[in-house]
Amino acid sequence: MQGCDFDWERKAKEAARLEKASLEPDFWQDTIQAKKTMQELASLKEDVGTIKSLKKRLDDIEELLQLESSDGHPSMESELTGELKAVLDDVEKLELELSFSGPYDHNSAVLSLHAGAGGTESQDWAEILMRMYLRWAERRGYKTDILDSSPGDEAGIKSATIEVSGNLAYGYLKSEHGVHRLVRLSPFDFDHGRHTSFALVEVMPEADEGDVDIQLSPDDLKIDTFRSSGPGGQNMQKVSSAVRVTHLPTGIVISCQSERSQHMNKEIAFKILKARLLNMELVRRQEKMDKIKGDTLNAAWGNQIRSYVLHPYKMVKDHRIDYQVNNPEAVLEGGLDELITAYLRSGLSRQ
């Protein structure tokens, strides 16, 4: 915990500095900067509180071990060993989170899923992935909102966009960006043959208000309205509540029809557009860095990052780091932490 001691002192001092600054009379004159400062302050306070809690738990364990040793009765040894393992697991998790240094790692995330070629099979797979991420987010205490969804022809979804709100949501989910492959016995095939399905997962940081790289000019936007073709009752069919926003400089098109209100659909479309524009800027910067380093980044469709095999054996494998787990059912129920953590830690080891 020595590294955590250092972090605690630095973070506590920085939190005190920001808290003092927030009390200045002119603090809220720049509302955008003030909001960012308050978000940073909240994050620092959370880290300091977590470190203090871990130190207290370790101190309590040490004190109880000393009592056990002096009494000569190891009645609590098993319980204390279990508590010590739990504390060490939490320390490892905290060390990983403290290592997140990307400018948008602490942001909420916008996650989009797209079924690959293969019709119903891939559309069903895309919906399975959506449920997996929703359950993972629920386990971690993140708030989720399905911003838009396009149902499949017979089952599943053609595409969906989910907002995952909470500290470090993007920091964790950025590891999921790429093509995901499923191998299983098809529930839609009368012969129950083995099928391989693909779905693309895109992960973007949610743009903060005032990000200089993603200012939207009205002259750059073309906004069309149309009648929704999805579920929602007669109101959605009779009123042109669906919105299509085209960003003319980039050609990005965002359609949203999940809400009854045209205004709400427009707000959601703008939120997704801002996230996509920010992600484009991050990709541009990364490509520039890769050229400097002499590396080549290939994130083309078809190069799966992870395979989920349900037949003829059971396995989930991350091809980027050659790491696998043997319980795909648990992973698909939201148990993603082991895979996500393994990938993120592998990135730290390469730095």
C-alpha positions in Angstrom: 0.0 0.0 0.0 3.0 2.3 -0.1 2.1 3.5 -3.6 -1.4 4.1 -2.4 -0.1 6.1 0.5 1.7 8.4 -2.0 -1.5 8.6 -4.1 -3.6 9.3 -1.1 -1.5 12.3 -0.1 -1.3 13.7 -3.6 -5.0 13.2 -4.3 -6.0 14.6 -0.8 -4.0 17.8 -1.4 -5.4 18.2 -4.9 -9.0 17.7 -3.7 -8.4 20.3 -1.0 -7.1 22.7 -3.6 -10.1 22.2 -5.9 -12.5 22.5 -3.0 -11.0 25.8 -2.0 -11.1 27.0 -5.6 -14.8 26.1 -5.8 -15.6 28.5 -2.9 -14.2 31.5 -4.8 -16.9 34.1 -5.7 -16.2 33.9 -9.5 -15.9 30.1 -9.6 -19.2 29.7 -11.5 -18.6 32.4 -14.1 -17.2 29.8 -16.5 -19.9 27.2 -16.0 -18.3 24.6 -18.3 -15.0 24.7 -16.6 -16.7 24.8 -13.2 -18.6 21.6 -14.0 -15.4 19.9 -15.1 -13.7 21.0 -11.9 -16.6 19.7 -9.7 -16.5 16.3 -11.6 -12.7 16.1 -11.0 -13.2 17.0 -7.3 -15.9 14.3 -6.9 -13.6 11.7 -8.5 -10.7 12.7 -6.3 -12.9 12.5 -3.1 -14.1 9.0 -4.2 -10.5 7.8 -4.7 -9.3 9.2 -1.3 -12.3 7.7 0.4 -11.6 4.3 -1.2 -7.9 4.4 -0.2 -8.8 5.4 3.4 -11.3 2.5 3.6 -8.8 0.0 2.3 -6.1 1.2 4.8 -8.6 0.9 7.7 -9.6 -2.7 6.6 -5.9 -3.7 6.5 -5.2 -2.1 9.9 -8.2 -4.0 11.4 -7.0 -7.3 10.0 -3.5 -6.7 11.3 -4.9 -5.9 14.8 -7.0 -9.0 14.8 -4.1 -11.2 13.7 -2.0 -9.9 16.5 -4.8 -10.7 19.0 -5.2 -14.2 17.5 -1.4 -14.7 17.8 -1.3 -13.6 21.4 -4.3 -15.7 22.4 -3.0 -18.8 20.6 -6.5 -19.6 19.3 -6.6 -19.5 15.4 -10.4 -19.6 15.4 -10.6 -16.5 13.1 -7.8 -17.4 10.9 -9.9 -18.7 8.0 -12.2 -15.6 8.2 -9.3 -13.2 8.3 -7.6 -14.9 5.4 -10.8 -14.5 3.3 -11.0 -10.8 4.3 -7.4 -10.2 3.5 -7.9 -11.7 0.0 -10.9 -9.5 -0.5 -8.9 -6.4 0.4 -6.0 -7.4 -1.9 -8.5 -7.9 -4.7 -9.9 -4.4 -4.1 -6.4 -3.0 -4.0 -5.6 -4.5 -7.4 -8.8 -3.0 -8.8 -8.0 0.4 -7.3 -4.5 0.3 -8.7 -5.9 -0.4 -12.2 -8.4 2.5 -11.9 -5.7 4.9 -10.7 -3.6 3.9 -13.8 -6.3 5.2 -16.2 -4.7 8.3 -17.6 -6.6 8.8 -20.9 -8.2 12.3 -21.2 -11.7 10.6 -21.5 -11.2 7.5 -19.4 -13.4 8.9 -16.6 -16.2 9.8 -19.0 -19.5 8.0 -19.5 -19.6 5.9 -22.6 -21.8 5.5 -25.7 -21.8 1.9 -26.9 -23.2 0.9 -30.3 -23.8 -2.6 -31.6 -24.3 -3.6 -35.2 -25.3 -7.1 -36.4 -23.0 -8.5 -39.0 -23.8 -10.4 -42.2 -25.9 -13.5 -41.6 -29.4 -12.2 -41.0 -31.3 -13.6 -38.0 -28.3 -15.4 -36.6 -26.2 -12.2 -36.3 -29.2 -10.1 -35.2 -29.9 -12.5 -32.4 -26.1 -12.4 -31.4 -26.2 -8.6 -31.4 -29.1 -8.6 -28.9 -27.3 -11.2 -26.7 -24.3 -8.8 -26.6 -26.5 -5.9 -25.7 -28.0 -7.8 -22.8 -24.5 -8.8 -21.7 -23.4 -5.2 -21.5 -26.5 -4.0 -19.8 -26.1 -6.7 -17.1 -22.4 -5.9 -16.7 -23.2 -2.2 -16.3 -25.9 -3.1 -13.7 -23.4 -5.2 -11.7 -21.0 -2.2 -11.6 -23.7 0.3 -10.6 -23.7 2.2 -13.9 -26.8 3.8 -15.2 -27.8 2.7 -18.7 -30.2 4.1 -21.3 -31.0 2.6 -24.6 -30.8 5.6 -26.9 -31.9 3.9 -30.0 -32.6 0.4 -31.3 -33.5 -1.1 -34.6 -35.3 -4.5 -34.3 -34.3 -7.5 -36.3 -36.4 -9.0 -39.1 -37.4 -12.1 -37.1 -35.4 -11.9 -33.9 -32.7 -9.8 -32.2 -31.6 -6.4 -33.3 -30.0 -4.9 -36.3 -28.4 -2.2 -34.2 -28.6 -0.4 -30.9 -27.0 2.5 -29.1 -26.6 2.5 -25.3 -25.5 5.2 -23.0 -23.5 3.9 -20.0 -23.3 6.6 -17.4 -20.8 6.6 -14.5 -17.2 7.3 -13.6 -14.7 5.3 -15.7 -17.4 3.8 -17.9 -15.4 4.6 -21.0 -12.1 3.6 -19.3 -13.4 0.1 -18.9 -15.6 -0.3 -22.0 -13.0 1.0 -24.5 -11.5 -2.5 -24.4 -14.7 -3.9 -26.0 -14.4 -2.0 -29.2 -14.2 -4.4 -32.2 -15.7 -7.4 -33.8 -17.2 -10.1 -31.5 -17.6 -13.7 -32.9 -20.1 -16.3 -31.7 -19.9 -20.1 -32.5 -22.9 -22.1 -31.4 -25.6 -24.6 -32.5 -28.2 -22.4 -34.1 -31.7 -22.2 -32.4 -33.0 -21.0 -35.8 -31.8 -23.9 -37.9 -34.1 -27.0 -38.0 -31.0 -29.2 -38.3 -29.4 -27.4 -35.3 -26.2 -26.9 -37.3 -23.2 -25.1 -36.0 -23.2 -21.4 -37.0 -20.7 -18.6 -36.7 -22.1 -15.1 -36.2 -20.4 -11.7 -36.0 -21.4 -8.4 -34.4 -19.5 -5.1 -34.3 -19.2 -3.2 -31.0 -18.3 0.5 -31.1 -17.4 2.3 -27.9 -17.1 6.1 -27.8 -16.5 8.5 -24.8 -19.5 10.7 -24.2 -18.6 14.2 -25.1 -18.3 16.8 -22.4 -20.0 20.1 -22.9 -17.5 22.6 -24.3 -15.1 20.1 -25.9 -13.4 22.2 -28.5 -13.1 19.4 -31.1 -16.8 18.7 -31.4 -18.5 22.1 -31.6 -21.6 21.7 -33.8 -22.3 24.5 -36.2 -25.9 24.7 -37.6 -24.4 25.3 -41.1 -22.8 21.8 -40.8 -26.0 20.0 -40.1 -28.9 18.7 -42.2 -31.9 17.7 -40.1 -34.7 15.6 -41.6 -37.8 14.3 -39.9 -39.9 11.2 -40.8 -42.4 8.8 -39.4 -41.2 6.2 -37.1 -41.3 2.6 -38.4 -40.7 1.0 -35.0 -43.0 0.1 -32.1 -44.7 2.9 -30.0 -48.3 3.0 -31.0 -50.3 5.1 -33.4 -48.8 8.4 -32.3 -45.3 7.4 -33.6 -46.9 6.2 -36.9 -48.9 9.4 -37.6 -46.5 12.1 -36.4 -43.1 12.7 -38.0 -41.3 12.3 -34.7 -38.2 10.4 -36.0 -35.1 12.5 -36.7 -32.2 12.0 -39.1 -29.2 14.3 -38.6 -26.5 14.5 -41.2 -23.1 16.1 -40.4 -22.2 17.5 -43.8 -18.4 17.9 -43.3 -17.9 14.2 -42.3 -21.0 12.5 -43.9 -21.9 10.9 -40.5 -25.7 10.2 -40.4 -27.5 9.6 -37.2 -31.1 8.4 -37.1 -33.2 8.2 -33.9 -36.8 7.1 -33.6 -36.9 5.5 -30.1 -38.8 8.4 -28.4 -42.3 9.8 -29.1 -41.1 13.4 -29.1 -39.2 14.8 -32.1 -37.4 17.1 -29.7 -36.1 14.2 -27.6 -35.1 12.2 -30.7 -33.1 15.3 -31.9 -31.4 15.6 -28.5 -30.4 11.9 -28.6 -29.2 12.2 -32.2 -27.0 15.1 -31.2 -25.6 13.2 -28.2 -24.6 10.3 -30.4 -23.2 12.5 -33.2 -21.0 14.4 -30.6 -19.7 11.1 -29.4 -18.9 9.9 -32.9 -17.1 13.1 -33.7 -15.1 13.0 -30.5 -14.2 9.3 -31.3 -13.1 10.3 -34.8 -10.8 12.9 -33.3 -9.3 10.3 -30.9 -8.8 7.9 -33.8 -7.1 10.6 -35.8 -4.7 11.4 -32.9 -4.0 7.7 -32.3 -3.2 7.2 -36.0 -0.8 10.1 -35.9 0.9 8.6 -32.8 1.1 5.2 -34.5 2.9 6.8 -37.5 5.4 8.4 -35.2 5.9 5.0 -33.5 6.0 3.1 -36.7 3.2 0.8 -35.7 0.1 -0.1 -37.8 -3.3 -0.1 -36.3 -5.9 -2.3 -38.1 -9.4 -2.3 -36.7 -11.2 -3.4 -39.9 -14.4 -5.3 -39.8 -13.9 -9.1 -39.7 -10.8 -9.0 -37.5 -12.5 -10.3 -34.3 -11.1 -9.3 -31.0 -13.0 -12.0 -29.1 -14.6 -15.3 -29.7 -17.4 -16.8 -27.7 -17.6 -20.6 -28.4 -20.6 -22.6 -27.1 -20.0 -25.6 -29.3 -18.2 -28.1 -29.7 -16.5 -26.8 -26.5 -17.0 -23.9 -24.2 -14.6 -21.0 -24.2 -14.3 -17.2 -24.5 -11.0 -16.1 -25.9 -9.5 -12.6 -26.3 -7.4 -12.9 -29.4 -5.5 -9.7 -28.8 -3.8 -11.0 -25.7 -4.3 -14.8 -26.1 -6.4 -14.9 -22.9 -9.3 -17.2 -22.3 -12.0 -18.2 -19.8 -14.0 -21.4 -19.9 -17.4 -20.3 -18.7 -19.1 -18.4 -21.6 -22.5 -18.6 -20.0 -21.3 -16.5 -17.0 -19.6 -14.0 -19.4 -22.8 -13.6 -21.4 -24.7 -13.0 -18.2 -22.5 -9.9 -17.6 -19.4 -11.5 -16.0 -17.0 -9.5 -18.1 -14.7 -8.1 -15.5 -12.0 -10.8 -15.8 -11.7 -10.4 -19.5 -11.8 -6.6 -19.4 -9.2 -6.4 -16.6 -6.9 -8.9 -18.3 -6.8 -6.8 -21.5 -6.4 -3.5 -19.6 -3.5 -4.9 -17.5 -1.8 -6.2 -20.6 -1.8 -2.7 -22.0 -0.1 -1.4 -18.8 2.6 -4.1 -19.0 3.4 -3.0 -22.6 3.9 0.6 -21.6 
